[in-house]
Amino acid sequence: MQHHFHAIVWLDHLQARIFHLGLSGTDEITLHPQMPTRHIHHKANSIASGHVHESAEYLRQILDAVSDAGEILILGPSGAKTELAKYIREQNPTVGGRIVAVEPADHPTDGEIVAYAKRHFKIGVVRSAAGHR
């Protein structure tokens, strides 16, 4: 895989789609947890939140996949995105410092993820000679 400056992660509890994006193109990796979690509903009068935490191995694989990126955008429909951001910041503060945003995104197509990332990172934006966008 080529080295690209921007990494975009879209994840939920069943998969992580990781895109490395740069001027020379896009690379994609899809990761799945060994044992996908299912949604657990909170029971009345219980102490636990009912939230299923992501597998540390799954989160480590995602961290490894984005560790060479200069900027990281994390997207997803649920708490998995914030759990990943927290994991990365705790496990590797250097890489965690490269997380530029953690944003909600339901279930976009690959093309929608790449298009969103290009807008977010302003890739392909034409600049005038004066440097204005």
C-alpha positions as CSV (number, residue, x, y, z in Angstrom):
1,M,0.0,0.0,0.0
2,Q,1.2,3.5,-0.8
3,H,1.7,6.0,2.0
4,H,-1.0,8.6,2.0
5,F,-1.2,11.6,4.4
6,H,-5.0,11.3,5.2
7,A,-6.7,8.3,6.8
8,I,-10.5,8.0,7.1
9,V,-12.0,5.3,9.3
10,W,-15.7,4.5,9.2
11,L,-16.6,1.9,11.8
12,D,-19.4,0.2,13.6
13,H,-19.5,-3.0,15.7
14,L,-19.3,-5.3,12.7
15,Q,-16.6,-3.7,10.5
16,A,-14.1,-0.9,10.0
17,R,-13.5,0.5,6.5
18,I,-10.2,2.4,6.4
19,F,-9.3,4.6,3.5
20,H,-5.9,6.2,2.9
21,L,-6.4,9.2,0.7
22,G,-3.9,11.4,-1.1
23,L,-3.2,13.1,-4.4
24,S,-2.1,9.8,-6.0
25,G,-5.3,7.9,-5.2
26,T,-7.1,6.0,-2.5
27,D,-6.4,2.7,-0.8
28,E,-9.0,0.8,1.2
29,I,-8.8,-1.8,4.0
30,T,-11.8,-3.6,5.6
31,L,-11.3,-5.1,9.0
32,H,-13.8,-7.3,11.0
33,P,-13.6,-8.1,14.7
34,Q,-13.0,-11.8,15.4
35,M,-16.3,-12.2,17.3
36,P,-18.6,-9.4,16.3
37,T,-20.6,-7.9,19.2
38,R,-24.3,-7.6,19.1
39,H,-26.3,-4.7,20.5
40,I,-27.4,-5.2,24.1
41,H,-30.2,-3.2,25.5
42,H,-30.1,-1.5,28.9
43,K,-32.2,-3.3,31.6
44,A,-34.1,-1.2,34.1
45,N,-32.4,-1.0,37.6
46,S,-29.1,-2.5,36.4
47,I,-25.8,-1.0,37.2
48,A,-24.1,-1.7,33.8
49,S,-24.8,0.5,30.9
50,G,-25.6,-2.4,28.5
51,H,-23.0,-1.1,26.1
52,V,-20.8,-3.7,24.5
53,H,-17.1,-2.5,24.2
54,E,-15.1,-3.2,21.2
55,S,-12.4,-5.9,21.2
56,A,-9.0,-4.6,22.0
57,E,-7.5,-6.6,19.2
58,Y,-10.0,-5.1,16.7
59,L,-9.1,-1.6,17.9
60,R,-5.4,-2.4,17.7
61,Q,-5.7,-3.5,14.1
62,I,-7.4,-0.3,13.2
63,L,-4.7,1.7,15.1
64,D,-2.0,-0.2,13.2
65,A,-3.7,0.5,9.9
66,V,-3.8,4.3,10.5
67,S,-0.5,4.7,12.4
68,D,1.4,6.2,9.4
69,A,-1.3,8.8,8.5
70,G,-0.6,12.5,9.1
71,E,-4.3,13.3,9.7
72,I,-7.1,10.9,10.8
73,L,-10.9,11.4,10.4
74,I,-13.1,8.9,12.3
75,L,-16.7,8.4,11.3
76,G,-19.4,6.1,12.4
77,P,-23.0,5.6,13.5
78,S,-22.5,4.7,17.1
79,G,-20.3,4.9,20.1
80,A,-17.7,2.7,18.4
81,K,-16.2,5.8,16.8
82,T,-15.6,7.6,20.1
83,E,-14.3,4.3,21.7
84,L,-11.8,4.0,18.9
85,A,-10.6,7.6,19.3
86,K,-10.2,7.1,23.0
87,Y,-8.3,3.9,22.4
88,I,-5.9,5.5,19.9
89,R,-5.3,8.5,22.2
90,E,-4.5,6.2,25.2
91,Q,-2.5,3.6,23.4
92,N,-0.5,5.9,21.1
93,P,-0.7,9.6,22.0
94,T,1.4,10.5,19.0
95,V,-1.1,8.9,16.6
96,G,-4.0,10.1,18.8
97,G,-2.8,13.7,18.3
98,R,-3.3,13.3,14.6
99,I,-7.1,12.7,15.0
100,V,-8.6,15.8,13.5
101,A,-12.3,14.9,13.9
102,V,-14.7,12.2,15.2
103,E,-18.1,12.7,13.5
104,P,-21.4,10.8,13.1
105,A,-22.1,9.1,9.8
106,D,-24.8,6.5,9.4
107,H,-23.9,3.8,6.8
108,P,-22.5,5.7,3.8
109,T,-21.2,4.0,0.7
110,D,-17.5,3.9,0.0
111,G,-17.9,6.6,-2.5
112,E,-19.7,8.8,0.0
113,I,-17.0,8.3,2.6
114,V,-14.2,9.3,0.1
115,A,-16.2,12.3,-1.1
116,Y,-16.8,13.5,2.4
117,A,-13.1,13.0,3.3
118,K,-12.0,15.0,0.2
119,R,-14.3,17.9,1.3
120,H,-13.2,17.6,4.9
121,F,-9.4,17.6,4.0
122,K,-9.9,20.0,1.1
123,I,-8.3,17.6,-1.4
124,G,-8.7,18.6,-5.0
125,V,-9.8,22.1,-4.0
126,V,-8.7,24.5,-6.7
127,R,-6.8,27.5,-5.3
128,S,-6.2,30.8,-7.1
129,A,-2.8,32.3,-7.6
130,A,-3.4,34.5,-4.5
131,G,-3.9,31.4,-2.4
132,H,-7.6,31.9,-1.8
133,R,-10.0,29.0,-2.1
